[in-house]
Amino acid sequence: MDKPWKISRGPIAATELDVEKANAINSMLIRPVGVLPAKPGDPVLPFAVGLFNELRPLLKPEAGVTTLRRATAAFVHCRRYYFASAQPDSMRHNIDGEPVEPLSAEDRLVAQKRFLSLKQSAKVEAPEPALVPTPVLSKNEQIRAALLRGRKSTVS
């Protein structure tokens, strides 16, 4: 995997989770920004280098820079963002969502590797708990259990 992908999957559509992360960022800003998806199905757009410095002046007074940085990191370090960045025709976008420059082959390769790593780790499932086998009851034990169940209902 030393070469970036050559076949484009086209625009990568945002999921509900991507939109929730984008809304978390927009809620800290004085206005929504066009580079973030507004609804599921909108394209996930790779950010222009230094975009965070353009977001900071839009920060609401009650919101913290560290919180904005964490919310932005949660968005850009997810699988679909890496997948969008790894595409051969991927472009970096400004704060308004306008393309400004193509991603370099090196940046696309890094995104590709991170995407595949996250995809692989998502496939690793937790081991299933061992099932406890139900005990096999003898005919006598089954009859006794049935009689006891009947007794409880007549006693009540």
Secondary structure as UniProt FT lines:
FT   HELIX           16..27
FT   TURN            34..35
FT   TURN            40..41
FT   TURN            49..50
FT   HELIX           51..55
FT   HELIX           56..58
FT   TURN            61..62
FT   HELIX           65..76
FT   HELIX           79..86
FT   TURN            88..89
FT   STRAND          91..93
FT   TURN            95..96
FT   STRAND          99..102
FT   HELIX           105..123
FT   HELIX           139..155
//
